[in-house]
């Protein structure tokens, strides 16, 4: 009987999610946490490591959750000690899911520790939406370098330090056991590493689309604005060293938004609703800075199918426009034209992959101009899905693929 209990004890399997950010409700969903428990009967633990990986960055997460699976660690040594106890308990029956790059010294040490302990690790492609990797024009590079040198030298220091540590990580062969490929363009450099096993899977957004329970509704008289933390909240520029006004200022951004939304609402006879960024928590459902427009609580995966349009600055959530064949509008303002960074060129590249062009909402826009924004190329959308969102044709969720790896 004792032997039987010991064997049962050792056959327990653990999914361990390591997070370099604060855990949010959307993370429980996008990483299929409940499905691992319900379908496979696995144990699941979520470890928040942000407090020692990126101290200070936790302040920008306003919408984190409390969960029985969640453990927060404030010290690398304490986490190592706890992990070694899990290793004794579960043996080889641990699968680590993480996306922790070697962009600082403590992250490098953590990944090296996991490699020395022969951890079985799965990571997702980080290119789940278009990232402009084309070489910038030489004069633009020099202009931005000089500007950063005088006005934001911290950004330059962080840039070179991060790239140096990433290079060291490659030399030490700090790669995952498995990599989820989310589309034909989802990664370019890592695929040359022979020791990585590639799994054809789905992006977070496509995976949530596969799981979404879309309500049948007659009401389609709404559009969606996918907000970013900036410029109202500045947390998402912390790690890159950007200043808080790198994406504009609230004083100029929100009045421009209101004028543009009002034009769209009158022309299409819809209401624009605000989809909050996952790490932002608004104090009111109809805040003044959005001029009384509604902050929705339902997930984007459920709302997108019945929307009339999806609007944003540069959100990965544009994936749902491609999935559901919805008009998508990339926007910027006069204020962003004067910023010495690569935001606008990156935005243009992102939009071009969907067959679209960004629009300056501070320019004069008549009804004909606005109607043009609602046109899109379905073939380009379909290609986008195949390039960035899924490498599969059978609509299997990531959980079905990953659950069998332990």
N, C-alpha and C positions, 0 to 999 in steps of 0.2 A: 504493500500500500504506500509506504514511504517512497519507494522507487518510482511508483506511478505518479505521485504528487510532484516529485522532482522533475520527471520528464515533462509533465504538463507545464510546470513552472518555466522550464527552459524553452518550451515551444511558443511562449508568448512572443508576439512580434510588436515592434515599436516603430511608428513613424515619428521622426523628430524634425520639427520645422524650426530652423534657426533664422531669426529675423534681425537684420541690421537696422530696423525701424520699429516704431511702436505698432503693435497689432491692432488692426481695425476690423470692423464687421466684414468689410469686403474681402479681407485676407482669409477669414474663415471660409468664405465661399469660394474664392478663386483658387485656393489650394486644396479644395475638396476634403476638408477636415472631417466633416460629419459623415461623408460617404465612406471614408476609410474605417470609421467605427461601425457604421451600419451594415455595409456590404461585406467587409472583410473581417470584422470583429477585431481590428487591431487597436492597440493602445496608441494614443496620440499625445505628444507633449509639444508645446510651443515655447521656445525660449527667446525672450526679448534680450538682445545683446547690445542694444543701442547705447546704453549708458556707459559702456566701456569702449565700444567701437567708435562712437561719434558723440562724446560727451558734450552736452549743450544743445544738440540737435533735437532732443526729445521734446523741447519746449514748443516746437512747431506743430506737434501732433495734438490736436484738440479733440479728436473724435475717436480715441482709442477705446477698447472694450475691456470688460472684466470677464474672464472666462476660467473655468475650472482646469482647463488644460494648460493655462498660461503661467509661466514662471519668468520673473525678471531678475537679471543678474547685473550687479554693479561692479564686478571685479573679475578679471580674466582667470585668475588663479582659482577663485571659488567655482567658476563655471567648469574649469578643467576637472576639479575634484569631483564635482557632481556628475560630469559626463563619464568619468572612469567608473563610478558606482553603477551607472546605467549599463556600461559595457560588461561589468561583472554579472549583472542581473539578466541581460538579454543576449549576451554573447554576440554571435554574428547576425542575430535577428533584429538588427537596427538598420533602418534606411533613413539617411539624413537628406532632407530637402532644404536647399539654401541657395541664395544668390548673394554671396558676400565676396566682392572682388578684392584684389590685393592693393587697394588704393590708399592704405595707410599702414603703418608699421604693426599695429596690433591686429589688424585683419590678416596681414601676412603671417604673423605668428600663429593665429588661430588655424588658418588653412594648413600650415606646416604641421601643427600638432595633429590635426585630423589625418593627414597623410601618414605620419609616423604610426598612427594607431589603426592603419588599414581600414579607415571608415569607408562605408559604401555610400556614395554621395550622388545625388541627382540635382542638376541645375536646369533652369529654363533659359532658352535664348533670351538675351537682353534686347535684341533687335526685333521687338514685336510691333514696331511701327517704323516708318522710314527715318533713318538717321543719315544726314548728309556727310558722307565720308570722302567726297570729292575734294581735291586740293583747292584751297582758296587762292584767289589772285594774290600775287606777291605783294603788290602795293597795299592791298587791304590788310594782309597779314602784318606788314610793317606798321601801318597806321594804328591797328588795334594793339599791337605790342607796345608801341610808344605811349598810347593813351593809358594802357593798364600800368605801365611802368611808373607814370607820374601820378595817376589818380587811384589806382587799385593794385599796388605791388603784391599784396597778399595773394591775388588771383594767379599771378605768374609763378610765385613760389609753390603754391598748391599744385598747379598744373604740372610743373617739372617733377615735383616730388611724387605725385601720383603715378606719372608715366614711368618713372624710374623703378618704383616698387612693383608696378605691373610687369615690367621687364624682368625683374628679379624673380617674380612668381613664375614666369614662363621658364626661366632657367632652372628653377627648382621643380619644374613639372607639376605645379600645383593645379591640376585639372580635375574635374569631377569624374566619377566612374561612368555616369550616364549624362547625356545632354538631350533635352527636349528640343527638337527641331520644329519650329512653329510655321515654317514656310520656306520657299526656295531661296529667299533672301534673308532669312532670319539670322544666319551667321556666315561669315566669310573666312575668318582666320582660324577659328578653333577646329574646323573640320579637317585640317591637315594633321591634327594630332591623332596618331594611330591608336593610342591607348584609350581613347574615348569611345564609348558605345553610343551610337546615335539612335534616338527613338523618334519616330515620326509622330508628332503630337499636335497640340493646339496652343494658341496664345491664350492668355488669361481671359480676354474678352470673348474669344470664340468658344472657349470652354464653358463660360457662363451662359452664353447663348444656347449651347447644347442642353444645358440644365434648366434654363429659364422656363417659368410657367407664365406664359403670356395670356393675360386676361382678354377674353373676347369683349370688345366694346364698340359701340357705335360712335362714341366721341373721339374724333380725330382732329379736333380743332385746337391743336397745340403744337408749338415748336419747343425745342430744348436748347438751352444754352449750357454748355459744359464749362464750368468755371475752373480757373486755376487758383492756387493759393495767393499768388501775386496779382495785382499790386496791393490788395487789401491786407493780406497776410504775407510775410516775407520769408517764411521758413524754408521754402524749397530751393532757395539759392545759397543756403548755409554752407554746404559741403563744397560747392564749386567756387566759393570765394567771391561771388557776385555781390554787388551792393544792393540794398533793399529797393532801389528805384530802377533796377536794370530792366524791368518790364513795365516801366511807366509809374504814374502816381494815381492814387484813388481820385484826387481832385479833378483830373482830366479824363481818366478812363471811364468812370461810371456815367457822367453826363453824355459822353459819346455813345456808350452802350444804349442808354435810354432813348436817345434820338433815333438810333438805328432800329432798335426793337419796335419802337412806336410806328415807324414807317412800314416795317414788315407786318406788324399786327393789323394795320389799317388795310394794306394791300391784299393780304391773304385771309383776312378775317379770322385770325387765330390769336391765341395768347401765348407769349413766350414764358416758359417756366424754367426755373434755375435748378440744374442738377449740381448739387454741392460736391466739391472736391472731397475725396474719401477721408482726408485728414483734417477737414475743416468742420467746425460745429457752429452754426449760426444761432444766435440768441433768440431771433424771431423768425417766424415762418414767412413773413412779408416785410423784410427789412427796408429801411429808408434808402439805403445805398443802391438797392435794385428798384427803387421807386415803387415799392409795394408789390412787386411781382413775387409769385409764390416760389418758395424753396420746397422742392418735392422730396419725399422720404422714400418713395419706391425706387428700386434699383434701375439703373440705366438699361440693363439687359431686358427688363420687363417693359420699360417705357418706350424704347426706341422704335419698335415695330409699328406702333400706331401714331408716331409723331409725323408732322408735316415737313419738318426740317431740323437739322442738327447744326448748331452754330458753336464755334469755339475759336480760341486763339491758335492752339496747337495740341489739342488733347489726343491721347491714344484712343479715346472713346469714339473718334471718327470711324473706328472699325465697324461700329454698328450701322453707320450709313452705308458702308460697302456690303455688309451682311444682308441688310433689309432693303437695299436699293432706295435710299432716301437722299434728298438734296442735302449737301453739306456746304457750309460757308466758313472759310477761314477769314478771320478779321484782324486788322491792326489799325493803328491811329497815327495821326501826325506826330505825336510825341515819340513813338517808336522809331520814326524815320531818322531821328537825330541821335539815336543811341549808338555808341561805338562798340558794337558787338555783332555777332553773326546771327542774331535771332531772325531777321527778315530773310536772309539767304537760306537758312535752315527751314523756315516756314514755307518758302517758295518750293523748296525741294520736296517737302512733305506733301504739300498740296498737289504738286505735279504728278506724284505717284498715284494719285486718285483722279488725275486728269482735270484738275481744278486750278484756279488762280486766286490767291488771297485778294481781299478787297479792303481799301482804306475807307473806313466808315465815317471819317471826317470829310471826305469828298462829297460833293453834291451828287445825290442819287435820285433819279426820277423813276417812275414806275417801270419804264422799259428796262432800265439798268437793273432794278431789283428782280424783275421777272427772269432776267438772264442768269441770276444767281441760283435759280431753282432747276437749272438744266444740268444734266450729268450724263456720263458715258457708262452704260451698264457693262460693256465689255472691259473697260478700264477698272471698274469696281470688282468684277469677277477676277481679273488678274491680280488685283491687290489682295484679295482673300487668299489666293494661292501663293502669293509671294511672301506675305507677312503673317497670316492668321492661322493657317492650318496646312499640314502636310498629309492629311488623310482624306479619303473619300467615303469612309464607312461610318462617319459621325460617332466614333468611339470617344468617350471623354478621357481626359488625362488620368483620372482615377482608375479607369479600367486598365490602362497601360502600366501605370506605376505600381498599382497594387500587387502585381504578380512578380515584382522584382525582389522581394524579400525571400 
